[in-house]
Amino acid sequence: ELKNSKVIIKKSHFKHEEAYMQKVSYPKLAEHKEEHELILKELINFVSHLNDLSIEEVEKALADFIQINIVHHIVIEDKKISFWTSKTEDIISHIGWKEFYYLGEPLIDNEHKQLFIVAKKALEAKDSILNIKVCLKELYEYMHKHFKDEEEFMEKISYPDIEHHKLIHHKVLEDLDKFVQELSKDKLKNFKKKLALFIEIWLVNHIVHEDKKIVEWRTKNKGV
C-alpha cells in the first residue's frame, strides 16, 4: 500500500501542483519540484526498510515521515505558492494570534501573543522606510528576548534538542536582519508581502511545530 501511495503522490498531487505552479508562473517552480523529488526519495527509503521494523517501529517511523516531510511541505512550501497568488492586504489581514497556537505554557504563550502584536504593527506601519524600520527593530528586539527566554526554559527542563532549536532561532533572526538591509532596495508593497510571508511561514511554523515539540516533550517526561 505504501508503494502504491508513492505512485499516487507522484502522479496525482505533485503533478497537479506542478501544473498549477506553471500556470501561475510561480518563480520557484524548479526548487519546489526538487522538494517533491526529495520527498519521494525519502518515501522509497522508508519503504525499503519496512521489513526490518516491528509494527510499533513502523508506526513511529511513518508518523515521523508524515510530520517531517508531508506536514512541513504543506505548511511551508505549499503556503508560499498560496501567498504568491494572494494580495498583500489579504495576507496581512489573516496574520494574528489564533487559539490553535496555544501550547499551554504561560510564559511562551504570552510571548507568542505579543510577537504577533508587534509583527502586525510592522505590517500595518505607514508606508515609509523610517516607520517600517522602527517597527522592524521592535520586532527584532522582542523576538530576540523571546528566543532567550525560550532557550532558558529549554535548559531548565533539559530539553534534548536544544542545540537544534537554537540554530533555528539564529536563522530566524538572521533572516529578519536581512529584511531590514533589503528594505531600501525594494518597493514597499513588495517588501510588506515578503515580510508577511516571513512572519506567517517562520513564526507560525516555529510555534506550531518546533515550540510544540518542547512542550510535548516536557509533558511526556514530567517526573522522569
C-alpha positions as CSV (number, residue, x, y, z in Angstrom):
1,E,0.0,0.0,0.0
2,L,2.8,2.4,0.8
3,K,4.4,1.6,-2.6
4,N,1.1,2.4,-4.3
5,S,0.9,5.7,-2.3
6,K,4.2,6.7,-3.7
7,V,2.8,6.4,-7.2
8,I,-0.4,8.2,-6.3
9,I,1.6,11.1,-4.8
10,K,3.8,11.3,-7.8
11,K,1.1,11.1,-10.5
12,S,-1.7,13.0,-8.8
13,H,-1.0,15.6,-6.2
14,F,2.6,16.5,-7.1
15,K,1.7,16.5,-10.8
16,H,-1.3,18.7,-10.3
17,E,0.6,21.1,-8.0
18,E,3.4,21.5,-10.5
19,A,1.0,22.2,-13.3
20,Y,-0.7,24.8,-11.1
21,M,2.6,26.5,-10.3
22,Q,3.4,26.6,-14.0
23,K,0.0,28.2,-14.7
24,V,0.5,31.0,-12.2
25,S,4.2,31.5,-13.2
26,Y,5.5,30.6,-9.7
27,P,9.1,31.8,-9.6
28,K,10.4,28.9,-7.5
29,L,8.9,26.1,-9.5
30,A,12.2,24.3,-10.1
31,E,13.1,24.4,-6.3
32,H,9.6,23.1,-5.5
33,K,10.0,20.2,-7.9
34,E,13.2,19.3,-6.2
35,E,11.3,19.2,-2.9
36,H,8.8,16.8,-4.4
37,E,11.6,14.5,-5.7
38,L,13.3,14.6,-2.2
39,I,10.0,13.5,-0.5
40,L,9.6,10.7,-3.0
41,K,13.2,9.5,-2.3
42,E,12.6,9.6,1.4
43,L,9.4,7.6,0.9
44,I,11.3,5.0,-1.2
45,N,13.9,4.8,1.5
46,F,11.3,4.4,4.2
47,V,9.5,1.6,2.3
48,S,12.8,-0.3,1.6
49,H,13.4,-0.7,5.4
50,L,9.9,-1.8,6.4
51,N,10.8,-5.5,6.7
52,D,13.4,-4.7,9.3
53,L,11.0,-2.9,11.6
54,S,8.4,-4.0,14.1
55,I,4.8,-2.8,13.9
56,E,5.5,-0.2,16.6
57,E,8.6,1.0,14.8
58,V,6.7,1.2,11.5
59,E,4.0,3.3,13.2
60,K,6.6,5.7,14.7
61,A,8.6,5.9,11.5
62,L,5.5,6.6,9.5
63,A,4.4,9.3,11.9
64,D,7.9,10.9,11.7
65,F,7.9,10.8,7.9
66,I,4.5,12.4,7.7
67,Q,5.5,15.2,10.1
68,I,8.9,15.9,8.7
69,N,8.1,15.6,5.0
70,I,4.4,16.0,4.3
71,V,3.3,18.4,7.0
72,H,6.4,20.5,6.7
73,H,6.0,20.7,2.9
74,I,2.3,21.8,3.2
75,V,2.8,24.3,6.0
76,I,5.9,26.0,4.5
77,E,6.4,25.3,0.8
78,D,2.8,25.0,-0.4
79,K,1.9,28.0,1.6
80,K,4.4,30.0,-0.3
81,I,2.5,29.2,-3.5
82,S,-0.7,30.4,-2.0
83,F,1.0,33.7,-0.9
84,W,2.4,34.2,-4.4
85,T,-1.1,34.4,-5.8
86,S,-2.7,36.4,-2.9
87,K,-3.0,40.2,-2.5
88,T,-0.7,41.7,0.2
89,E,-3.7,43.1,2.1
90,D,-5.4,39.7,2.2
91,I,-2.3,38.1,3.6
92,I,-1.8,40.7,6.3
93,S,-5.5,40.5,7.3
94,H,-5.1,36.8,8.2
95,I,-2.0,37.2,10.3
96,G,-2.6,37.2,14.1
97,W,-2.8,35.0,17.2
98,K,-5.2,32.0,17.0
99,E,-6.2,29.6,19.7
100,F,-4.7,26.9,17.6
101,Y,-1.3,28.2,18.5
102,Y,-1.9,27.8,22.3
103,L,0.7,25.5,23.8
104,G,-0.3,25.5,27.5
105,E,3.0,27.0,28.8
106,P,2.0,30.6,30.1
107,L,5.4,32.3,29.5
108,I,5.8,31.0,26.0
109,D,2.1,31.5,25.0
110,N,2.1,35.1,26.3
111,E,5.3,36.0,24.4
112,H,3.9,34.4,21.3
113,K,0.8,36.6,21.5
114,Q,3.0,39.7,21.9
115,L,5.1,38.6,18.9
116,F,2.0,38.6,16.7
117,I,1.0,42.1,18.0
118,V,4.5,43.5,17.2
119,A,4.6,41.7,13.9
120,K,1.2,43.1,12.9
121,K,2.4,46.6,13.9
122,A,5.3,46.3,11.4
123,L,3.0,45.1,8.7
124,E,0.5,47.9,9.2
125,A,3.1,50.6,9.6
126,K,2.6,53.7,7.4
127,D,4.3,53.4,4.0
128,S,7.7,55.0,4.8
129,I,11.0,53.3,5.2
130,L,11.6,55.1,8.5
131,N,8.3,53.9,10.1
132,I,8.8,50.3,9.0
133,K,12.4,50.2,10.2
134,V,11.3,51.4,13.6
135,C,8.7,48.6,13.8
136,L,11.1,46.0,12.5
137,K,13.7,47.0,15.1
138,E,11.0,46.5,17.8
139,L,10.1,43.1,16.3
140,Y,13.7,42.0,16.2
141,E,14.3,43.0,19.8
142,Y,11.2,41.3,21.1
143,M,12.0,38.2,19.0
144,H,15.5,38.2,20.5
145,K,14.1,38.4,24.0
146,H,11.5,35.7,23.4
147,F,14.2,33.3,22.0
148,K,16.4,34.0,25.0
149,D,13.5,33.2,27.4
150,E,12.6,30.1,25.4
151,E,16.2,28.8,25.5
152,E,16.4,29.3,29.2
153,F,13.2,27.3,29.5
154,M,14.6,24.5,27.4
155,E,17.8,24.4,29.6
156,K,15.6,24.3,32.7
157,I,13.7,21.2,31.6
158,S,16.8,19.7,29.9
159,Y,15.2,19.6,26.5
160,P,17.4,17.2,24.4
161,D,17.1,19.0,21.1
162,I,18.0,22.4,22.4
163,E,21.0,23.0,20.2
164,H,19.0,22.3,17.0
165,H,16.3,24.7,18.3
166,K,18.9,27.4,19.0
167,L,20.1,27.1,15.4
168,I,16.5,27.7,14.2
169,H,16.4,30.8,16.4
170,H,19.6,32.1,14.9
171,K,18.4,31.5,11.4
172,V,15.1,33.4,12.0
173,L,17.0,36.4,13.4
174,E,19.5,36.3,10.6
175,D,16.7,36.3,8.0
176,L,14.9,39.2,9.8
177,D,18.1,41.2,9.8
178,K,18.4,40.6,6.0
179,F,14.9,42.1,5.6
180,V,16.0,45.3,7.2
181,Q,19.0,45.5,4.9
182,E,16.9,44.9,1.8
183,L,14.2,47.4,2.7
184,S,15.8,50.4,1.0
185,K,16.3,48.3,-2.2
186,D,12.7,47.0,-2.6
187,K,9.3,48.6,-3.3
188,L,7.4,49.0,0.0
189,K,4.4,46.9,-1.3
190,N,6.7,44.0,-2.4
191,F,8.6,44.3,0.9
192,K,5.5,44.0,3.0
193,K,4.4,41.0,1.1
194,K,7.8,39.3,1.7
195,L,7.6,40.3,5.4
196,A,4.1,38.9,5.7
197,L,5.4,35.6,4.2
198,F,8.3,35.6,6.6
199,I,6.0,36.1,9.6
200,E,3.4,33.6,8.5
201,I,5.9,30.9,7.5
202,W,8.6,31.2,10.1
203,L,6.7,32.5,13.1
204,V,3.6,30.2,12.7
205,N,5.6,27.2,11.7
206,H,8.0,27.7,14.6
207,I,5.2,27.8,17.1
208,V,3.0,25.0,15.7
209,H,5.9,22.6,15.1
210,E,9.2,23.4,16.8
211,D,7.8,25.0,20.1
212,K,5.1,22.4,20.3
213,K,7.8,19.7,20.4
214,I,9.3,21.3,23.6
215,V,6.0,21.4,25.5
216,E,5.1,17.8,24.3
217,W,8.5,16.5,25.4
218,R,8.1,18.2,28.8
219,T,4.6,16.8,29.3
220,K,5.8,13.2,28.5
221,N,8.9,13.5,30.7
222,K,7.4,15.1,33.8
223,G,8.7,13.4,36.9
224,V,11.2,11.3,34.9
